[in-house]
Amino acid sequence: MYRTHNCGELRENHIGSAVTLAGWVQTVRKFGSITFVDLRDRYGITQLVFSEQLNGLLDASPLGREFVIQVKGTVLERSNKNAKIPTGNIEISVAEFSIMNSAKTPPFTIEEDTDGGDELRMKYRYLDLRRPTLKRNMELRYKVNRSVRNYLDGQGFWDIETPFLIRSTPEGARDFVVPSRMNEGQFYALPQSPQTFKQLLMVSGYDRYYQIVKCFRDEDLRADRQPEFTQIDCEMCFVEQEDILNTFEGLFKHVFNDVKGIELTEAFPRMTFADAMWQYGNDKPDIRFEMKIQNAKATGQVFCKALEGSDFKVFNEAESVLMIAVPGCWEYTRKQLDELTEWVKRPQIGMSGVVNIKCNIDGTFKSSVDKFFNEEKLKDIADFCGAKAGTLILILAGAETRTRKAMSELRLEMGNRLGLRNPAIYRPLWVIDFPLFEYDEESNRWMARHHPFTSPKPEQIPLMDDMSRYGEINANAYDMVLNGTEIGGGSIRIFQRDLQEKMFAALGMSKEEAQDKFGFLMGAFEYGAPPHGGLALGFDRLCALLGGQESIRDFIAFPKNNAGRDVMLDAPSDIDAGQKKELGL
């Protein structure tokens, strides 16, 4: 038997017991004739004591970091107790030990706060995964997985697998493709989601389906993206939007309570896409703090009277003038304001500057545009923003789309600076009533905002016959947002062939192309397809948010880097000439 107990298990009630432990050496500390060793495994750390009699053996066979050893000994009460670890009241008096495997000196410290950079840790991921931080993340991921499955099972969902080798139907992100040896010159694609399969399962009558499934997208990466990622994929028959929102709000609350011990008792607020864009500048608003955007001028229409008849060209010539009132920042120094100006001028923000108005405690105002706006007009602007004394008003002006995006980023930046985006606080919401279409100027055509299987709002289906009104149509779609991050989305699906054909035509797809790519789905709709809809939650992202972190990488056992490479395996890589010949490449 390699061990009778693990390294996180022993307590004071085990004192006097003979035990066998096995694990990795965390640290070795020698004090005269006694040596202390911290032994680590998945479960925790236990302190070992090597007496004078064993020190000679240790001198002959010294232990190093990450050596794998087995020890036999007796549990003793520890004299210098360590309240920071669960086993801190005991230690093991070692009677005998054996080195099961030695180890080279690790390229970085395998501790909570490591000295290894991202690329180095990813190259030696099997070592990085030994760190307590990563272990906690992997444990949290497992607990979320288990909690989700338990909830969905209780709601009558079945876990049904769908294929990974499918047909390529690129609509949005690029597909990963796989050459077929048996069908030379032809290719499979890896699924970006199981979208059409889950709809076919609804046609088949499996009215509550789910998978915790791998999906694949060949797109540029960032901290919260990976080329292969996991989603909680669900679909239901005979449901309307309200049924789905209630079901998955219940899932979310269950997971938070089960995994984090956080009880979310209130119903999730709901916000239309239009309100999210007007008030927060994006469709995934962070509602942990207020600081809503005030639209003083939008699409050329002036809403703040103080702007009318001014001599300030920046506002007069701008398509959009947006404002936020930042509480408690009226004492910002010139240096701090200049730094904010430089911040908005960065290429990723793209503004030429920021106007500021200080709402002083004594009721007076001081601004960077005093030359153009007198005290009365500055007060009008403050009233328009709902800015109280002690507030700093920040104003951006320019082209509507760019300015709205920039103000959204500036709002979040100020939230960060004021400590208002506490990762321990969770504020979920639903965003609803998205546009069904968005117009792509580059390709000069309408695109599906979500995907081409999303249904219009039932009352707006007649508008599908008039291209001039596509911009008025709302999708029967919804996103779940948490702390400014979209963690999932879904829709009520199209389930009738004629409406699906209209949707494909609206996207510029010919009947022949639609039949070639999606004939199997439209054919299925002719055999009694029920109304259905669903939702997919980003599993990796949900785990990261529950863990209080922004990046999903440390919640995936073996992630890729920003270039989509596995630096541990050195993949992707070339294949040999024989394989290429077999594949007809």
C-alpha positions in Angstrom: 0.0 0.0 0.0 1.5 3.3 -1.1 -0.4 5.3 1.5 -3.0 5.0 4.3 -4.0 8.6 4.3 -3.5 11.7 2.0 -1.6 14.8 2.9 -4.6 16.9 3.7 -6.4 14.4 5.9 -4.7 14.0 9.3 -6.0 15.9 12.3 -5.5 15.8 16.1 -7.7 12.8 16.5 -5.1 10.8 14.5 -2.3 11.5 17.1 -0.6 8.3 17.9 -1.6 6.5 14.7 0.9 4.8 12.5 0.4 6.1 8.9 1.9 5.9 5.5 2.0 8.9 3.2 3.2 9.5 -0.3 3.5 12.7 -2.3 5.8 15.5 -3.6 8.4 17.3 -1.6 7.4 21.0 -1.3 10.3 22.3 0.9 13.2 20.9 2.9 14.3 22.8 6.1 17.3 21.5 8.1 17.8 22.6 11.7 20.9 21.0 13.2 20.2 17.3 13.6 16.5 17.6 12.7 15.1 18.0 9.2 11.5 19.2 8.4 9.9 18.4 5.1 6.6 19.6 3.8 5.0 16.8 1.8 2.3 17.8 -0.7 -0.4 16.0 -2.7 -3.7 17.0 -4.3 -5.3 17.2 -0.9 -2.9 19.4 1.0 0.4 19.6 2.9 1.7 17.6 5.9 4.8 18.4 7.8 7.3 15.5 8.3 10.0 15.4 10.9 13.2 13.4 10.2 15.0 12.7 13.5 18.8 12.6 14.0 18.8 8.9 13.3 17.5 9.5 9.8 19.6 12.5 9.0 22.5 10.3 8.0 20.3 8.6 5.4 19.1 12.0 4.2 22.8 13.1 3.8 23.4 10.0 1.7 20.2 10.5 -0.3 19.3 14.2 -0.1 15.7 15.2 -0.9 15.0 17.9 -3.4 12.0 19.9 -4.4 9.4 17.8 -6.2 11.0 14.5 -5.3 8.3 11.8 -5.0 8.7 10.0 -1.7 6.9 7.6 0.6 7.2 7.8 4.4 6.0 5.7 7.3 5.7 7.1 10.8 3.6 8.2 13.7 1.3 11.2 14.0 2.4 13.6 16.7 1.0 16.8 18.0 2.9 19.7 16.5 4.6 22.1 18.9 4.7 25.1 16.6 1.2 24.9 15.2 0.4 26.4 11.8 -3.2 27.8 11.7 -2.9 28.5 7.9 -3.2 24.9 6.9 -5.8 22.3 8.0 -3.1 19.8 9.0 -1.2 22.5 11.0 -1.8 20.9 14.4 0.0 17.7 13.7 3.2 16.4 12.1 4.6 13.0 11.2 7.6 11.5 13.0 9.2 9.6 10.2 10.4 6.1 10.9 11.4 5.1 7.4 11.2 6.7 3.9 11.9 5.8 0.3 12.5 7.9 -2.7 10.1 6.7 -5.4 11.4 9.2 -8.0 13.9 12.1 -8.0 13.2 15.3 -9.8 15.2 18.0 -11.7 15.0 21.4 -10.2 11.7 22.9 -11.5 12.0 25.9 -13.9 9.8 28.0 -11.6 8.7 27.8 -8.0 5.6 25.6 -7.5 4.0 27.8 -4.9 0.9 30.1 -4.6 2.9 33.1 -5.9 5.2 31.6 -8.5 8.1 33.3 -10.3 7.2 31.7 -13.6 5.8 33.8 -16.5 2.8 32.7 -18.6 4.7 31.0 -21.4 7.0 29.2 -19.1 4.2 27.9 -16.9 2.3 26.8 -20.0 5.3 24.9 -21.4 5.5 23.0 -18.1 1.8 22.9 -17.5 2.0 19.6 -15.7 4.2 21.4 -13.0 2.0 24.5 -13.0 -1.0 22.3 -12.2 0.6 21.2 -9.0 0.3 24.8 -7.6 -2.5 25.3 -5.0 -4.0 28.1 -7.1 -4.5 25.8 -10.1 -5.7 23.0 -8.0 -8.4 25.2 -6.5 -9.4 26.3 -10.0 -9.6 22.7 -11.3 -11.6 21.8 -8.2 -14.0 24.7 -8.8 -14.4 23.7 -12.4 -15.3 20.1 -11.3 -17.8 21.4 -8.8 -19.5 23.7 -11.3 -19.7 20.7 -13.8 -21.2 18.5 -11.1 -23.7 21.1 -9.9 -24.9 21.9 -13.5 -25.5 18.2 -14.2 -27.4 17.7 -11.0 -29.7 20.6 -11.6 -30.4 19.8 -15.2 -31.0 16.1 -14.3 -33.5 17.3 -11.7 -35.3 19.3 -14.4 -35.7 16.3 -16.7 -32.8 17.1 -19.2 -31.0 14.3 -20.9 -27.2 14.5 -21.7 -27.0 13.5 -25.4 -23.7 13.5 -27.3 -23.5 15.0 -30.8 -20.8 14.6 -33.5 -17.5 16.4 -33.6 -16.8 15.7 -37.3 -19.5 17.6 -39.2 -19.9 19.6 -42.4 -18.4 23.1 -42.7 -21.0 25.8 -42.9 -19.0 28.9 -42.0 -21.3 31.7 -40.7 -19.2 34.1 -38.6 -16.1 32.6 -37.0 -13.8 30.4 -39.2 -14.1 26.7 -38.9 -11.3 24.3 -38.0 -11.3 21.7 -40.8 -10.2 18.1 -40.9 -9.1 16.3 -44.1 -10.8 13.0 -44.8 -8.5 10.1 -45.8 -11.4 8.0 -47.0 -12.9 10.8 -49.0 -9.9 12.4 -50.7 -10.1 16.1 -51.3 -13.0 16.5 -48.8 -13.1 17.9 -45.3 -14.9 17.6 -42.1 -15.3 20.7 -39.8 -15.2 20.8 -36.0 -18.4 22.3 -34.6 -18.5 25.9 -33.5 -21.6 24.7 -31.5 -24.0 21.8 -31.7 -26.7 24.2 -33.0 -28.3 22.2 -35.8 -28.0 18.9 -34.0 -29.8 20.1 -30.9 -32.6 21.4 -33.1 -32.8 18.1 -34.8 -33.0 16.4 -31.4 -36.1 18.6 -30.7 -37.6 17.5 -34.0 -36.9 13.9 -32.8 -38.9 14.6 -29.6 -36.1 14.6 -27.0 -37.6 17.7 -25.5 -35.0 18.5 -22.9 -31.4 18.1 -24.1 -28.1 19.2 -22.7 -24.3 18.7 -23.1 -21.3 20.1 -21.4 -19.5 20.1 -24.8 -16.3 21.1 -26.5 -16.7 23.7 -29.3 -14.1 25.0 -31.8 -13.6 28.4 -33.4 -10.6 29.5 -35.5 -10.5 33.2 -34.4 -8.1 35.6 -32.9 -7.6 35.0 -29.2 -7.5 37.0 -26.0 -7.7 36.3 -22.3 -11.3 35.0 -22.4 -11.0 33.1 -25.6 -9.6 29.8 -26.6 -9.7 28.0 -30.0 -11.4 25.0 -28.2 -13.7 25.9 -25.4 -16.5 24.3 -23.4 -20.1 25.4 -23.2 -23.2 24.2 -21.3 -25.5 23.6 -24.3 -29.2 23.2 -23.8 -32.4 23.0 -25.8 -36.1 22.7 -24.9 -39.3 22.0 -26.8 -42.7 23.7 -26.5 -41.2 26.7 -24.7 -41.4 30.5 -25.0 -38.7 33.0 -24.0 -40.1 33.2 -20.4 -39.8 29.5 -19.9 -36.1 29.5 -20.9 -35.2 32.5 -18.8 -36.8 31.0 -15.7 -35.2 27.6 -16.2 -31.7 28.9 -16.6 -32.0 31.7 -14.0 -32.8 28.7 -11.7 -29.6 26.9 -13.0 -27.5 30.0 -12.3 -28.9 30.4 -8.8 -28.4 26.7 -8.0 -24.8 26.8 -9.1 -24.0 29.9 -7.1 -25.6 28.5 -4.0 -24.1 25.0 -4.4 -20.6 25.9 -5.4 -20.0 29.3 -3.7 -22.6 29.3 -0.9 -24.1 32.5 -2.3 -27.8 32.8 -2.3 -29.2 34.9 -5.2 -32.8 35.5 -4.1 -33.9 38.3 -6.4 -35.1 37.8 -9.9 -32.5 38.8 -12.5 -33.2 42.3 -13.9 -34.0 42.5 -17.6 -32.7 45.2 -19.9 -33.4 45.7 -23.6 -30.5 45.8 -26.0 -31.5 49.4 -26.8 -31.4 50.5 -23.2 -28.1 48.7 -22.6 -26.5 50.6 -25.6 -27.9 54.0 -24.6 -27.2 53.7 -20.9 -24.0 51.7 -20.8 -22.6 51.8 -24.3 -22.5 48.1 -24.8 -24.7 45.0 -24.8 -23.1 43.4 -21.7 -23.4 46.1 -19.1 -21.7 45.9 -15.7 -24.4 46.9 -13.3 -22.4 46.6 -10.1 -22.2 50.4 -10.2 -24.4 53.2 -11.7 -22.5 56.0 -13.6 -24.9 55.6 -16.6 -24.1 57.3 -19.9 -26.1 60.5 -20.6 -26.8 61.1 -24.2 -26.5 64.9 -24.6 -26.4 64.6 -28.4 -27.0 61.4 -30.5 -27.4 60.9 -34.2 -27.2 64.7 -34.5 -30.2 65.3 -32.2 -29.5 67.6 -29.2 -31.0 66.5 -25.8 -29.1 68.8 -23.5 -30.2 72.5 -23.9 -26.8 73.8 -22.7 -25.3 72.6 -26.0 -27.6 74.6 -28.1 -26.2 77.8 -29.6 -22.7 77.2 -28.1 -19.5 78.3 -29.9 -17.7 75.0 -29.0 -17.1 73.4 -32.4 -16.1 70.0 -30.9 -19.7 69.6 -29.6 -21.4 71.4 -32.5 -19.7 69.2 -35.2 -19.9 65.9 -33.4 -22.6 63.4 -34.2 -22.6 62.2 -30.6 -21.9 63.9 -27.2 -21.9 61.5 -24.3 -21.4 62.2 -20.6 -20.9 60.4 -17.3 -20.9 61.7 -13.8 -18.2 60.2 -11.7 -18.9 60.5 -8.0 -16.3 61.8 -5.5 -13.7 62.8 -8.2 -14.2 66.6 -8.1 -10.7 67.0 -6.6 -8.9 65.4 -9.5 -5.6 67.2 -10.1 -4.4 68.6 -13.4 -2.0 65.7 -13.6 -4.8 63.2 -13.1 -7.0 64.9 -15.7 -4.1 65.0 -18.2 -3.6 61.3 -17.6 -7.2 60.6 -18.4 -6.8 62.6 -21.6 -3.9 60.5 -22.6 -5.9 57.4 -21.7 -8.7 58.2 -24.1 -6.2 59.0 -26.8 -4.8 55.5 -26.8 -5.3 53.7 -30.2 -7.6 51.1 -28.6 -9.9 54.0 -27.4 -9.4 56.3 -30.3 -10.7 59.7 -29.0 -9.0 63.1 -29.4 -9.6 64.1 -25.8 -12.0 64.3 -22.9 -13.8 67.4 -21.6 -14.2 67.6 -17.8 -16.4 69.6 -15.5 -15.8 69.7 -11.8 -18.9 70.1 -9.6 -17.3 71.6 -6.6 -18.6 71.0 -3.0 -19.5 74.7 -2.7 -21.9 74.5 -5.6 -19.6 76.2 -8.2 -18.2 74.7 -11.3 -14.8 74.5 -13.0 -14.3 73.0 -16.4 -11.8 72.6 -19.3 -14.3 74.5 -21.5 -15.0 77.6 -19.3 -14.3 79.7 -22.4 -17.4 78.4 -24.1 -19.8 77.6 -21.3 -20.7 80.0 -18.5 -21.6 78.9 -14.9 -25.3 78.7 -15.8 -24.7 76.4 -18.7 -22.3 74.2 -16.7 -25.0 73.9 -14.1 -27.5 72.9 -16.8 -25.1 70.2 -17.9 -24.7 69.0 -14.3 -28.5 68.9 -13.9 -28.8 67.0 -17.2 -26.3 64.4 -15.9 -27.8 64.3 -12.4 -24.4 65.3 -11.1 -24.3 66.3 -7.4 -21.7 68.4 -5.7 -18.4 66.5 -5.5 -18.8 64.9 -8.9 -16.6 65.0 -11.9 -18.3 65.0 -15.3 -16.4 63.5 -18.2 -17.6 64.2 -21.8 -16.6 62.6 -25.1 -17.7 63.8 -28.5 -17.3 62.4 -32.0 -18.8 59.8 -34.4 -21.6 57.9 -32.7 -20.3 54.3 -32.8 -16.7 55.1 -31.8 -17.8 57.6 -29.1 -20.3 55.2 -27.5 -17.7 52.4 -27.4 -15.1 54.8 -26.0 -17.5 56.1 -23.3 -18.3 52.5 -22.4 -14.6 51.8 -21.9 -14.1 55.1 -19.9 -17.0 54.2 -17.6 -15.5 50.8 -16.9 -12.0 52.4 -16.4 -13.4 54.9 -13.8 -15.3 52.0 -12.1 -11.9 50.2 -11.8 -10.2 53.3 -10.4 -12.9 53.8 -7.8 -12.9 50.1 -6.8 -16.5 49.7 -7.9 -15.9 46.4 -9.9 -15.3 44.1 -6.9 -15.0 40.5 -8.3 -16.6 39.2 -5.0 -19.9 41.0 -5.9 -22.1 39.4 -8.5 -24.7 41.2 -10.5 -26.4 39.1 -13.2 -29.0 40.3 -15.7 -30.7 39.3 -18.9 -30.3 41.5 -22.0 -33.3 41.0 -24.4 -34.8 42.3 -27.6 -31.7 42.3 -29.7 -31.9 43.3 -33.3 -32.4 40.3 -35.6 -30.1 41.7 -38.3 -27.2 44.1 -38.4 -26.0 45.7 -41.6 -22.4 45.1 -42.7 -21.1 48.1 -44.6 -18.0 46.2 -45.8 -19.9 43.4 -47.5 -22.9 45.6 -48.2 -25.5 43.1 -46.9 -27.5 42.2 -43.9 -26.0 39.7 -41.4 -27.6 37.7 -38.6 -26.7 39.3 -35.3 -26.8 35.9 -33.5 -27.2 33.1 -36.1 -29.5 32.4 -39.0 -31.7 30.0 -36.9 -32.9 32.7 -34.5 -36.6 33.5 -34.8 -37.9 37.1 -35.1 -40.4 38.3 -32.5 -43.7 36.6 -33.5 -45.5 39.9 -34.1 -42.7 41.1 -36.4 -42.5 38.1 -38.7 -44.5 39.9 -41.4 -41.6 42.4 -41.6 -39.5 39.7 -43.1 -41.2 40.3 -46.4 -39.9 43.9 -46.6 -36.1 44.3 -46.8 -36.4 48.1 -46.1 -37.7 47.2 -42.6 -35.1 44.6 -41.6 -33.6 47.1 -39.2 -36.8 47.3 -37.2 -37.0 43.5 -36.5 -36.1 42.3 -33.0 -34.9 38.8 -32.4 -36.5 36.4 -30.0 -33.1 36.2 -28.4 -31.5 36.8 -25.0 -28.1 37.0 -23.3 -27.1 36.3 -19.7 -24.6 38.8 -18.5 -22.6 38.8 -15.3 -20.4 41.7 -14.1 -20.0 43.1 -17.6 -19.3 39.8 -19.2 -21.6 37.9 -21.5 -21.6 34.3 -20.2 -24.3 32.9 -22.3 -26.9 33.5 -24.9 -29.7 31.8 -26.8 -32.9 32.3 -28.7 -36.3 30.8 -29.7 -35.5 29.1 -33.0 -37.1 29.1 -36.3 -39.0 25.8 -36.7 -40.9 26.3 -40.0 -39.3 25.7 -43.4 -40.8 28.8 -45.1 -39.6 31.2 -42.4 -36.2 29.6 -42.4 -36.0 30.0 -46.2 -36.9 33.7 -45.8 -34.1 34.1 -43.2 -31.5 32.5 -45.5 -32.7 34.7 -48.4 -32.5 37.8 -46.2 -28.8 37.0 -45.5 -28.2 36.8 -49.3 -28.2 33.1 -49.6 -29.6 31.6 -52.8 -32.2 28.8 -52.6 -29.6 26.4 -54.0 -26.9 27.4 -51.4 -29.4 27.1 -48.6 -30.5 23.7 -49.7 -26.9 22.6 -50.2 -25.8 23.7 -46.7 -29.0 23.3 -44.6 -31.3 21.1 -46.6 -31.2 18.4 -43.9 -32.5 20.9 -41.3 -35.2 22.4 -43.5 -36.2 18.9 -44.6 -36.6 17.9 -40.9 -38.9 20.9 -40.4 -41.4 19.3 -42.8 -41.9 16.3 -40.5 -43.6 17.9 -37.5 -41.0 20.2 -35.9 -42.1 21.6 -32.6 -41.5 25.1 -31.3 -38.2 25.1 -29.5 -35.5 27.3 -28.1 -32.4 27.1 -26.0 -29.3 28.7 -24.5 -25.6 28.0 -24.3 -23.5 29.2 -21.3 -19.7 29.7 -21.6 -18.5 27.1 -19.1 -14.9 28.2 -18.9 -15.9 31.8 -18.5 -18.5 31.0 -15.8 -15.8 29.2 -13.8 -13.4 32.1 -14.1 -16.0 34.6 -12.9 -16.9 32.3 -10.0 -13.1 32.1 -9.2 -12.9 35.9 -9.2 -10.5 36.0 -12.2 -10.8 37.5 -15.7 -8.8 35.0 -17.8 -10.2 31.6 -18.5 -6.8 30.0 -19.1 -6.2 29.1 -15.5 -9.5 27.2 -15.4 -8.6 25.0 -18.3 -6.1 22.1 -17.6 -4.2 22.5 -20.8 -4.9 25.8 -22.6 -3.4 27.4 -25.7 -1.5 30.7 -25.8 -2.5 33.9 -27.6 -1.2 32.5 -30.9 -3.4 29.4 -30.5 -0.4 27.2 -29.8 0.0 24.5 -27.2 3.6 25.3 -26.2 3.8 22.1 -24.1 3.1 19.8 -27.0 4.5 22.3 -29.6 1.2 22.1 -31.5 0.1 22.7 -34.2 3.0 21.1 -36.0 3.8 19.7 -39.4 2.9 16.1 -40.4 5.1 13.7 -42.2 5.1 13.2 -46.0 3.3 9.8 -45.7 0.4 11.3 -43.8 0.1 14.1 -46.3 0.0 11.7 -49.2 -2.7 9.6 -47.5 -4.8 12.7 -47.1 -4.2 13.9 -50.6 -2.5 17.1 -49.5 
